[in-house]
Amino acid sequence: MKPDSAPQTLLDTVDADTMLREVQDWAAINTGTANIEGLAKMAGVLADAFSALPGDVELVDSATVTAISAEGREFEKPHGQHMVLRVRPQAQRRFVLTGHMDTVFPADHPFQEVTWLDDHTINGPGTADMKGGLNVILHALKTFEGMEGADRVGYDVMINADEETGSLASRGLIEELARGKYAALTYEPSALPDGTLAHARGGTGNYSITITGRSAHAGRNPHDGRNAIVAASDLVLRIKALEAGDITVNPAKIEGGAANNVVPDLAILRFNIRPQSTDAMHRFDGELDAILRLIESEHEVGVHRHGGVTRPPKPVDEKAQALFDLVKACGAELGQTIGWKPTGGVCDGNNIAATGVPVVDTMGVRGGAIHSPDEFMIVPSLRERAALSALVLSKLSTGEYL
């Protein structure tokens, strides 16, 4: 029998006990972004779980990603595979739901166990961010598939393996799957433990600037050298001066140098920017290029730029606001109070929004203290959020709300 969307009927349809058991099992698998073996195990578990839905599951290799070593050399960083489920790809109206399987806790981190904090709260790696959210996707879709009208729409599910390091190995896949979709839901945990959603978001970019100078003896012939550390220090001051009300710049690390009696011929500056608008993002990029040319000329050094903005700012336009309003209305039907607030954090929702698709990106569980050993998940929110997503998808399937 197909469940209707009556609040109690919908909530009763969600198997809360199975959800909790699965989250505990999934959290026991270490999936630090660099743990390729653990990610492969998790990808297999997820592929098996999502194969219960009426579509095709595929494990997709990561795109090539490079970084700059402490020696100033570019090298390739390995990443795990991403899981993609495609259901009814020929449907005229389709959605995309996204999440990530990786966590910030490496295989040798002491935080590996799930424990109960009280009758309604568990503490464990990735329980909130976001093994719980992945489970909400699975059970929301299982519930939705049993609802009237599900067969008239389609959807893709993308679970990547590198979100915690910026989704560089999955960004192209995210954008490919998002383009042309009617709406998107992403399953980061709620912005606050009470279920508050993240609204508008700023963007972020990470840069590594390699400066190559010329070594010389610091006593005998220092003027024959070209000091890469001095050039990097000058660069720090110049980019920090680009800060404005709509962008912050955080010089994070300078690597390089040699013995005290040697003019250093190598320095690497690593920094992060947080633009609040696309105008700020583009303005900084142009100003940075001009500054790098100036540094190169004035200090007579070589300059190599690596990196850039990986997640553009996510404003909330009229269509995205309509999706937020729908989520709030569905929450009210289910007895859940849903609000939202802007946040300085970023996620894959930024990249989805950049394709022009309306997205709500904190549809995951209620919890908190993410990225720390105090991370917790509020257990009743598994069922709450699965029912919420199922109802939202059911409303969206009619084509009347956006």
C-alpha positions as CSV (number, residue, x, y, z in Angstrom):
1,M,0.0,0.0,0.0
2,K,1.3,3.4,-1.0
3,P,1.7,5.7,2.0
4,D,0.0,9.1,1.9
5,S,1.7,12.2,3.0
6,A,-0.2,12.5,6.3
7,P,2.4,13.4,9.0
8,Q,2.1,10.3,11.2
9,T,1.7,7.9,8.3
10,L,4.8,9.2,6.7
11,L,6.9,9.1,9.9
12,D,5.7,5.6,10.6
13,T,6.8,4.5,7.2
14,V,10.5,5.3,8.0
15,D,12.4,2.4,9.6
16,A,14.2,4.3,12.4
17,D,15.8,1.2,13.9
18,T,17.3,0.1,10.6
19,M,18.6,3.7,10.1
20,L,20.3,3.8,13.4
21,R,21.9,0.4,13.0
22,E,23.2,1.4,9.5
23,V,24.6,4.7,10.7
24,Q,26.5,3.0,13.5
25,D,27.9,0.4,11.1
26,W,28.9,3.1,8.6
27,A,30.5,5.3,11.2
28,A,32.7,2.3,12.2
29,I,34.3,2.4,8.8
30,N,37.1,4.9,8.8
31,T,36.8,7.1,5.7
32,G,39.3,9.9,6.2
33,T,39.8,11.5,2.8
34,A,43.3,10.0,2.4
35,N,42.2,6.5,3.5
36,I,41.7,5.1,0.0
37,E,41.2,1.6,1.4
38,G,38.5,2.7,3.8
39,L,36.8,4.8,1.2
40,A,36.7,1.8,-1.2
41,K,35.1,-0.3,1.5
42,M,32.5,2.4,2.2
43,A,31.8,2.9,-1.5
44,G,31.0,-0.8,-1.8
45,V,28.7,-0.7,1.3
46,L,26.9,2.3,-0.1
47,A,26.6,0.8,-3.6
48,D,24.9,-2.3,-2.1
49,A,22.6,-0.2,0.1
50,F,21.5,2.2,-2.8
51,S,21.0,-0.7,-5.2
52,A,17.7,-1.3,-3.3
53,L,16.4,1.8,-5.3
54,P,15.1,1.4,-8.9
55,G,18.2,2.6,-10.7
56,D,21.7,1.9,-11.8
57,V,24.6,2.3,-9.3
58,E,28.1,3.2,-10.6
59,L,31.4,3.8,-8.9
60,V,33.2,6.7,-10.7
61,D,36.9,7.3,-10.6
62,S,38.1,10.6,-9.3
63,A,39.4,13.4,-11.5
64,T,43.1,14.1,-11.4
65,V,44.0,16.6,-8.6
66,T,47.4,18.1,-8.1
67,A,49.0,19.9,-5.1
68,I,52.3,21.7,-4.4
69,S,54.9,19.9,-2.2
70,A,57.0,21.6,0.4
71,E,59.8,21.4,-2.2
72,G,57.7,23.4,-4.7
73,R,57.0,20.5,-7.0
74,E,53.5,19.7,-8.3
75,F,52.3,16.2,-7.6
76,E,49.2,14.1,-8.1
77,K,47.0,13.3,-5.0
78,P,45.1,10.1,-5.0
79,H,41.4,10.1,-4.1
80,G,38.7,7.5,-3.7
81,Q,35.8,6.6,-6.0
82,H,32.5,8.4,-6.0
83,M,29.1,6.6,-5.9
84,V,26.5,7.7,-8.4
85,L,22.9,6.3,-8.6
86,R,20.7,7.2,-11.6
87,V,16.9,6.6,-11.3
88,R,14.6,7.2,-14.3
89,P,17.1,9.2,-16.3
90,Q,14.5,9.8,-19.1
91,A,12.1,11.6,-16.8
92,Q,11.3,15.2,-17.8
93,R,11.6,16.5,-14.2
94,R,14.7,15.3,-12.3
95,F,16.4,16.1,-9.0
96,V,19.9,15.6,-7.6
97,L,20.7,14.6,-4.1
98,T,24.3,14.8,-2.9
99,G,26.4,13.8,0.1
100,H,29.9,12.7,1.0
101,M,31.4,9.6,2.4
102,D,34.7,11.0,3.6
103,T,35.4,12.4,7.0
104,V,38.2,14.6,8.5
105,F,39.4,11.8,10.7
106,P,42.4,9.8,9.3
107,A,42.9,6.1,9.9
108,D,45.3,6.7,12.7
109,H,43.1,9.2,14.5
110,P,42.0,8.2,18.0
111,F,38.4,9.1,17.4
112,Q,37.1,5.8,15.8
113,E,34.3,4.5,18.1
114,V,30.5,5.3,18.4
115,T,29.3,5.8,21.9
116,W,26.0,6.8,23.4
117,L,25.9,10.2,25.2
118,D,22.3,9.9,26.4
119,D,19.1,8.1,25.3
120,H,18.8,10.3,22.2
121,T,22.4,11.2,21.2
122,I,25.4,9.3,19.9
123,N,28.9,10.5,19.6
124,G,31.0,9.1,16.7
125,P,33.2,10.0,13.7
126,G,31.0,11.1,10.8
127,T,27.7,10.4,12.6
128,A,26.5,13.9,11.8
129,D,29.0,14.8,9.0
130,M,27.8,12.9,7.3
131,K,27.1,9.1,7.6
132,G,23.8,10.1,9.2
133,G,23.0,12.4,6.2
134,L,23.8,9.6,3.7
135,N,21.4,7.3,5.5
136,V,18.7,10.0,5.4
137,I,19.1,10.2,1.6
138,L,18.7,6.4,1.4
139,H,15.6,6.1,3.5
140,A,14.0,9.3,2.2
141,L,14.2,7.9,-1.3
142,K,12.9,4.5,-0.1
143,T,10.0,6.3,1.4
144,F,9.5,8.5,-1.6
145,E,9.4,5.6,-4.0
146,G,6.4,4.3,-2.1
147,M,4.5,7.6,-2.5
148,E,2.0,8.6,-5.1
149,G,3.6,10.3,-8.1
150,A,7.2,9.1,-7.5
151,D,7.3,7.4,-10.9
152,R,6.7,10.6,-12.8
153,V,10.1,12.1,-11.8
154,G,13.7,10.9,-11.8
155,Y,16.8,11.7,-9.7
156,D,20.6,11.2,-9.4
157,V,22.3,10.6,-6.2
158,M,26.0,11.5,-6.0
159,I,28.1,10.6,-2.9
160,N,31.7,11.8,-3.3
161,A,34.9,10.8,-1.5
162,D,36.6,14.2,-1.2
163,E,34.2,16.8,0.1
164,E,36.3,17.5,3.2
165,T,39.2,18.6,1.1
166,G,37.2,20.8,-1.3
167,S,35.7,18.3,-3.7
168,L,38.5,19.0,-6.2
169,A,38.3,15.4,-7.5
170,S,34.5,15.5,-7.8
171,R,33.6,19.1,-8.7
172,G,33.2,18.3,-12.4
173,L,31.0,15.4,-11.6
174,I,28.8,17.4,-9.2
175,E,28.3,20.2,-11.8
176,E,27.6,17.7,-14.6
177,L,24.9,15.9,-12.5
178,A,23.4,19.2,-11.3
179,R,23.0,21.0,-14.6
180,G,19.4,21.0,-15.8
181,K,17.9,19.6,-12.6
182,Y,14.7,20.9,-11.2
183,A,16.0,21.1,-7.7
184,A,18.8,19.8,-5.5
185,L,19.1,18.7,-1.9
186,T,22.4,18.2,-0.1
187,Y,22.8,16.4,3.2
188,E,25.2,18.3,5.3
189,P,24.1,18.3,9.0
190,S,21.8,21.1,10.1
191,A,23.5,24.5,10.8
192,L,22.3,24.2,14.4
193,P,21.2,21.2,16.5
194,D,17.6,22.5,16.4
195,G,17.5,21.8,12.7
196,T,18.2,25.3,11.4
197,L,19.2,25.3,7.7
198,A,22.2,27.1,6.2
199,H,20.9,29.8,3.9
200,A,23.3,32.0,1.9
201,R,27.0,31.0,1.9
202,G,30.2,32.7,1.1
203,G,32.8,31.1,-1.2
204,T,36.3,29.8,-0.6
205,G,39.6,29.4,-2.5
206,N,42.9,28.0,-1.6
207,Y,46.2,29.1,-3.2
208,S,49.8,28.0,-3.2
209,I,52.3,30.5,-4.6
210,T,55.8,29.1,-5.3
211,I,58.5,31.8,-5.4
212,T,61.9,30.8,-6.8
213,G,64.8,33.1,-6.0
214,R,68.6,32.7,-6.2
215,S,70.8,31.5,-3.3
216,A,73.9,33.3,-2.2
217,H,76.2,33.5,0.8
218,A,74.5,35.8,3.4
219,G,77.9,37.3,4.4
220,R,80.1,37.3,1.3
221,N,77.7,38.2,-1.5
222,P,74.1,38.6,-0.3
223,H,73.3,41.1,-3.0
224,D,73.9,38.4,-5.7
225,G,71.0,36.5,-4.2
226,R,67.3,36.9,-4.7
227,N,65.5,36.2,-1.3
228,A,62.4,34.2,-1.9
229,I,61.3,34.6,1.8
230,V,61.4,38.4,1.5
231,A,59.4,38.2,-1.7
232,A,56.8,35.9,0.0
233,S,56.6,38.3,2.9
234,D,56.0,41.2,0.6
235,L,53.3,39.2,-1.1
236,V,51.6,38.5,2.2
237,L,51.3,42.1,3.0
238,R,50.0,43.0,-0.5
239,I,47.3,40.3,-0.6
240,K,46.2,41.0,3.0
241,A,45.7,44.6,1.9
242,L,43.1,43.4,-0.6
243,E,40.7,42.5,2.2
244,A,37.4,44.4,2.1
245,G,33.9,44.1,3.5
246,D,33.1,41.4,1.0
247,I,36.2,39.3,1.2
248,T,38.7,38.1,3.8
249,V,42.3,36.8,3.1
250,N,44.1,34.4,5.4
251,P,47.8,33.9,4.8
252,A,48.2,30.5,6.5
253,K,51.8,29.3,5.9
254,I,55.2,30.2,4.4
255,E,57.5,27.2,3.7
256,G,61.0,27.4,2.5
257,G,64.3,28.9,3.6
258,A,67.7,27.3,4.4
259,A,70.6,27.9,6.8
260,N,70.9,31.3,8.4
261,N,73.9,32.1,6.3
262,V,72.2,31.3,3.0
263,V,69.9,33.6,1.0
264,P,66.8,31.4,0.5
265,D,66.0,30.6,-3.1
266,L,62.6,28.9,-2.4
267,A,59.4,30.0,-0.6
268,I,55.8,28.7,-0.8
269,L,53.0,30.8,0.4
270,R,49.7,29.1,1.1
271,F,46.6,31.2,1.8
272,N,42.8,31.0,1.8
273,I,40.2,33.6,0.7
274,R,36.6,33.8,1.6
275,P,34.6,36.0,-0.9
276,Q,31.1,36.8,-0.1
277,S,30.1,37.6,-3.7
278,T,31.1,36.6,-7.2
279,D,32.2,40.2,-7.8
280,A,34.6,39.9,-4.9
281,M,35.9,36.6,-6.2
282,H,36.6,37.9,-9.7
283,R,38.0,41.2,-8.3
284,F,40.5,39.3,-6.1
285,D,41.6,37.0,-8.9
286,G,42.5,39.9,-11.2
287,E,44.2,41.9,-8.5
288,L,46.2,38.8,-7.4
289,D,47.6,38.4,-11.0
290,A,48.7,42.0,-11.0
291,I,50.4,41.6,-7.7
292,L,52.2,38.5,-8.7
293,R,53.6,40.2,-11.8
294,L,54.8,43.0,-9.5
295,I,56.5,40.6,-7.1
296,E,58.2,38.9,-10.0
297,S,59.5,42.2,-11.3
298,E,60.5,44.0,-8.2
299,H,62.2,41.0,-6.5
300,E,63.5,39.4,-9.6
301,V,62.1,36.1,-8.7
302,G,60.1,33.4,-10.5
303,V,56.4,33.1,-9.4
304,H,54.1,30.1,-10.0
305,R,50.5,30.2,-9.0
306,H,48.5,27.0,-8.1
307,G,44.9,26.8,-7.0
308,G,42.0,29.2,-6.9
309,V,38.4,29.4,-5.9
310,T,37.0,25.9,-5.5
311,R,33.6,26.9,-4.1
312,P,32.0,30.1,-5.5
313,P,29.7,32.1,-3.2
314,K,26.1,30.8,-2.9
315,P,23.5,33.6,-2.9
316,V,19.9,32.7,-2.4
317,D,17.8,33.8,-5.4
318,E,14.0,33.8,-5.8
319,K,13.9,30.2,-6.9
320,A,16.2,29.0,-4.2
321,Q,14.1,30.9,-1.6
322,A,11.0,29.1,-2.9
323,L,12.7,25.8,-2.2
324,F,13.6,26.9,1.3
325,D,9.9,28.0,1.8
326,L,8.8,24.6,0.6
327,V,11.1,22.8,3.1
328,K,9.8,25.0,5.9
329,A,6.1,24.2,4.9
330,C,6.8,20.5,4.8
331,G,8.5,20.7,8.1
332,A,5.4,22.4,9.6
333,E,3.2,19.5,8.3
334,L,5.4,17.1,10.1
335,G,5.6,19.1,13.3
336,Q,9.1,20.3,12.7
337,T,10.1,23.9,13.0
338,I,12.4,24.8,10.2
339,G,14.4,28.1,10.0
340,W,17.6,29.2,8.4
341,K,20.5,31.6,8.7
342,P,23.5,32.6,6.5
343,T,26.8,30.9,7.3
344,G,30.4,31.3,6.6
345,G,31.0,27.6,5.8
346,V,31.0,26.1,2.4
347,C,30.0,22.8,0.9
348,D,29.0,21.1,-2.4
349,G,25.8,23.2,-2.3
350,N,28.0,26.1,-3.4
351,N,29.0,24.3,-6.6
352,I,25.4,23.2,-7.3
353,A,24.1,26.7,-6.9
354,A,26.7,28.0,-9.4
355,T,25.0,25.9,-12.1
356,G,21.7,27.8,-11.5
357,V,19.9,25.0,-9.7
358,P,18.0,25.8,-6.5
359,V,19.5,23.9,-3.6
360,V,19.0,23.5,0.1
361,D,22.3,22.0,1.4
362,T,21.7,21.1,5.1
363,M,19.0,18.5,4.8
364,G,21.0,16.0,6.9
365,V,20.6,15.1,10.5
366,R,20.5,17.3,13.5
367,G,23.8,17.3,15.4
368,G,26.9,19.3,16.1
369,A,30.6,19.6,17.1
370,I,31.5,18.3,13.6
371,H,35.2,18.0,12.7
372,S,36.0,17.3,16.4
373,P,36.0,14.2,18.7
374,D,32.9,15.7,20.3
375,E,30.8,15.2,17.1
376,F,27.3,14.1,17.9
377,M,24.1,13.1,16.1
378,I,20.6,13.4,17.6
379,V,19.1,10.0,16.9
380,P,15.4,10.9,16.4
381,S,16.5,13.3,13.6
382,L,17.2,10.3,11.3
383,R,13.5,9.6,11.0
384,E,12.5,13.3,11.1
385,R,14.8,14.3,8.3
386,A,14.0,11.2,6.1
387,A,10.3,12.0,6.4
388,L,11.0,15.7,5.6
389,S,12.9,14.9,2.5
390,A,10.4,12.4,1.3
391,L,7.6,14.9,1.7
392,V,9.6,17.7,-0.1
393,L,10.4,15.4,-3.0
394,S,6.7,14.4,-3.2
395,K,5.6,18.1,-3.4
396,L,8.4,18.8,-6.0
397,S,7.3,15.9,-8.1
398,T,4.1,17.8,-8.9
399,G,6.0,20.6,-10.5
400,E,3.8,23.2,-8.7
401,Y,6.3,24.7,-6.2
402,L,9.3,26.1,-8.1
